[in-house]
Amino acid sequence: MASESEATVTSVEKRPNCPGCGEPWLRPTQLPGRFRCVYCLSRYELVSQCPECGVHQTIARMSTTEDMLCQSCGGSMLSPI
């Protein structure tokens, strides 16, 4: 059985990393498709066009936080707001 500290580390590791500071503290907000980093307090919006390569993706496909990367270039589909 895992201890409480191991369970906490595991849950933090599964959170997406913030595109700004790189820390695993990105959390969804009350608005759909919006995220906020609890560590650096930056805000991001999930966009359908990759900010790095411009390829269009379907936002419905990116419903889970583990799948917020561009399938073409591997860049983040989060845009700062």
Sequence and secondary structure as in RCSB ss.txt:
>XXXX:A:sequence
MASESEATVTSVEKRPNCPGCGEPWLRPTQLPGRFRCVYCLSRYELVSQCPECGVHQTIARMSTTEDMLCQSCGG
SMLSPI
>XXXX:A:secstr
   HHHHHHHHHHTS   TTT  S EEE SSTTEEEETTT  EEEE SB TTT  B  GGGG SGGG B TTT  
B EEE 
